[in-house]
Amino acid sequence: MSHVAVNPAALKRTKPAEYITRFVFGGAVTAVAGLIAHYYGPVVGGLFLAFPAIFPASCTLVEKHEDEHQDKDGEHHERMGMKAAGVDAAGASLGSVGMIGFGLVVWLFAPAWPAWLMLSAASAVWFLISVLAWQIRQRV
């Protein structure tokens, strides 16, 4: 069973080049989605904005860090990095389920509510659905 935890020491293992990779990849995906929206309209562009902009970059970095961690300990278990990346992917999938709730709140309340309230409510719904989905996954 995986537990969600915060590990500030992990920030030291991330190199500046890895942050730049995530930033550049995320910016490129966002720019492409903007171009698509410009040429094909906001509905089609919105579909591409749903692409997890930094997930592919972060997933490969999670695998790399886990493999490096195993090597430093003098142990190397086959596919340990791939398993860690798989857990990261599972979390991203559950967060995507929460994004459905976020989108639904925005769709329903954007015309009537002030932006700050609508985005706050949508973010809270995303968080609650994502945590609930993670809890259900833990019990199954």
C-alpha positions as CSV (number, residue, x, y, z in Angstrom):
1,M,0.0,0.0,0.0
2,S,1.4,3.4,-1.0
3,H,1.2,6.3,1.4
4,V,1.2,9.9,0.3
5,A,4.0,11.8,2.0
6,V,6.0,15.0,1.6
7,N,9.7,14.6,1.4
8,P,11.5,18.0,1.2
9,A,14.9,16.2,1.0
10,A,13.8,15.0,-2.5
11,L,14.1,18.6,-3.7
12,K,17.8,18.4,-3.3
13,R,18.0,15.5,-5.7
14,T,16.3,17.4,-8.5
15,K,18.9,19.2,-10.7
16,P,18.1,22.6,-12.2
17,A,18.3,21.1,-15.7
18,E,15.4,18.8,-14.7
19,Y,13.2,21.8,-13.7
20,I,14.1,23.5,-17.0
21,T,13.1,20.3,-18.9
22,R,9.7,20.3,-17.2
23,F,9.2,24.0,-17.7
24,V,10.2,23.9,-21.4
25,F,8.0,20.8,-22.1
26,G,5.0,22.3,-20.2
27,G,5.4,25.6,-22.1
28,A,5.7,23.9,-25.4
29,V,2.5,21.9,-24.8
30,T,0.7,25.0,-23.7
31,A,1.9,26.9,-26.8
32,V,0.8,24.2,-29.1
33,A,-2.6,24.1,-27.4
34,G,-2.9,27.8,-27.9
35,L,-2.1,27.5,-31.6
36,I,-4.7,24.8,-32.0
37,A,-7.3,27.0,-30.2
38,H,-6.4,29.9,-32.4
39,Y,-6.9,27.9,-35.6
40,Y,-9.7,25.5,-34.6
41,G,-11.5,27.4,-31.8
42,P,-11.5,27.2,-28.0
43,V,-13.4,23.9,-27.7
44,V,-10.8,22.0,-29.7
45,G,-8.0,23.9,-28.0
46,G,-9.5,23.1,-24.6
47,L,-9.2,19.4,-25.3
48,F,-5.5,19.9,-25.9
49,L,-5.1,22.0,-22.7
50,A,-6.2,18.9,-20.8
51,F,-3.0,17.2,-21.8
52,P,-0.8,16.7,-18.7
53,A,1.9,19.1,-19.7
54,I,4.6,18.1,-17.3
55,F,3.6,14.5,-16.6
56,P,5.8,12.8,-19.4
57,A,8.9,14.8,-18.3
58,S,8.3,14.1,-14.6
59,C,7.5,10.4,-15.1
60,T,10.9,9.8,-16.7
61,L,12.6,11.8,-14.0
62,V,10.9,9.7,-11.3
63,E,12.2,6.6,-12.9
64,K,15.7,8.0,-13.3
65,H,15.8,9.1,-9.6
66,E,14.6,5.8,-8.3
67,D,17.2,3.9,-10.3
68,E,19.9,6.3,-9.1
69,H,18.7,5.8,-5.5
70,Q,18.9,2.1,-5.8
71,D,22.4,2.2,-7.2
72,K,23.7,4.4,-4.4
73,D,22.4,1.9,-1.8
74,G,24.4,-0.8,-3.5
75,E,21.2,-2.6,-4.5
76,H,19.6,-2.5,-7.9
77,H,16.3,-4.2,-8.2
78,E,15.1,-4.7,-11.8
79,R,12.4,-2.4,-12.8
80,M,12.2,-0.5,-9.5
81,G,12.3,2.8,-11.4
82,M,9.6,1.6,-13.8
83,K,7.4,0.7,-10.8
84,A,7.9,4.1,-9.2
85,A,6.9,5.8,-12.5
86,G,3.9,3.5,-12.6
87,V,2.8,4.7,-9.2
88,D,3.3,8.3,-10.4
89,A,1.1,7.5,-13.4
90,A,-1.6,6.0,-11.3
91,G,-1.7,9.2,-9.2
92,A,-1.8,11.3,-12.4
93,S,-4.8,9.2,-13.6
94,L,-6.6,9.7,-10.4
95,G,-5.9,13.5,-10.5
96,S,-7.4,13.4,-14.0
97,V,-10.6,12.1,-12.6
98,G,-10.6,15.1,-10.3
99,M,-10.1,17.3,-13.3
100,I,-13.5,16.1,-14.6
101,G,-15.1,17.6,-11.4
102,F,-13.0,20.8,-11.9
103,G,-14.3,21.2,-15.5
104,L,-17.8,20.5,-14.5
105,V,-17.8,23.2,-11.8
106,V,-16.3,25.7,-14.2
107,W,-18.8,24.8,-16.9
108,L,-21.8,25.1,-14.6
109,F,-20.8,28.2,-12.6
110,A,-18.5,30.3,-14.8
111,P,-21.4,32.4,-16.2
112,A,-22.9,33.2,-12.8
113,W,-20.0,33.3,-10.2
114,P,-17.0,35.7,-9.9
115,A,-13.9,34.1,-11.3
116,W,-12.1,33.8,-8.0
117,L,-15.0,32.0,-6.4
118,M,-15.6,29.7,-9.3
119,L,-11.9,28.7,-9.5
120,S,-11.7,28.2,-5.8
121,A,-14.7,26.0,-5.8
122,A,-13.5,24.1,-8.8
123,S,-10.1,23.6,-7.2
124,A,-11.7,22.3,-4.0
125,V,-13.8,19.9,-6.0
126,W,-10.7,18.7,-7.9
127,F,-8.8,18.1,-4.6
128,L,-11.7,16.3,-2.9
129,I,-12.4,14.0,-5.8
130,S,-8.7,13.2,-6.3
131,V,-8.2,12.4,-2.6
132,L,-11.4,10.3,-2.6
133,A,-10.3,8.4,-5.7
134,W,-6.9,7.7,-4.1
135,Q,-8.6,6.4,-0.9
136,I,-10.9,4.2,-2.9
137,R,-7.8,2.9,-4.9
138,Q,-6.1,2.1,-1.6
139,R,-9.0,0.0,-0.4
140,V,-9.5,-2.0,-3.7
